[in-house]
Amino acid sequence: MSATAATSELRERLVHQGKEVAEVMNDVVRETREKGKAWWQRGRLRLFKFEDVPRYLQDNNYIRSGYRANYTYLENWISLVHFHNESGNVWTHGAAFIAFVSMIFIAFFGDIHPNAAFSDRVVFALFLFSGSLTFMFSTLFHLHLCHSEKAYIAFGCLDYSGISALICGSAAAVTYYTFYCHSKYSTFWLILLIFVNLLGVFGPLFKAWATAAFRKWRAFLYVMSGVLSGAPMLHYLMENGTSALPPADKYFAMPGVAAMAGFYLMGVVVYVARFPERLAPGRFDYVLHSHQIWHLFVVAAAFTHSRAILAFMAWRLDQDTCPAVM
Ligand SMILES: [Zn+2]
């Protein structure tokens, strides 16, 4: 074979092999695209009606459609950018989580008060951290509850832990500033309320927590947690009278606490009444059903409380020293 013929054969073979490689690559791209499309369509949220979802998801029979069910965790994450009957619940607390985490940076580096010491920044940041935990756990619960009953229970427990964290953070900050000039009382109440609420944060992570045998201890703990949120303030009032509270015309502290309590109360009423979906079942499946409104009230309460804590802080830091008798 001449050199020219050999070169030409080699070229032909290379072209042939090149074509084969191109074909294989083409197949890979086509198959990947088809598989990806099928996968995306699978992930593209089949939504179900109330009667077609597993029993554990049938929590509110006034919400008739828009249910996800038996999704993988990946599909749940994809469902973040789709519209279903949990989207509002996920995004209300998801957005609040992002806002609270951002505010932690403001607590440390922002202009929260000209006299703010590092300890003041830590107290405010701890409240914001407790809020961030609450909103994160709630977001994860609403995002993943449709995976399985096991996931529903596990993330539901985290949701409960978050509530105790927020109660603790909220009450601790107010207690710290009300008894700012009386460290003995402040230490007593803070240790007690942090201890009880930590039981509430970690308790739900144990299996025994949800059992019937534990019911009365659970109830006792949540009642104690509620009592401890108000008891230090009551104690302070009994010791010092209402005149020793931050003046409402100058500081948003007491009006803030009242507004926060009002938001929670209104939220609970809407939540329990299942309003407005009970008036028109199926009409509020995606937007503005009671759980979403409850979430919005919780967010409003938490933001109002953050303003109230800054007002309590300003009230104390505006005074040069503690009064002699407290
Ligand atoms: Zn919720």
Boltz pocket constraint, residues with backbone or C-beta under 6 A from the ligand:
constraints:
  - pocket:
      binder: B
      contacts: [[A, 89], [A, 138], [A, 142], [A, 291], [A, 295]]
      max_distance: 6.0
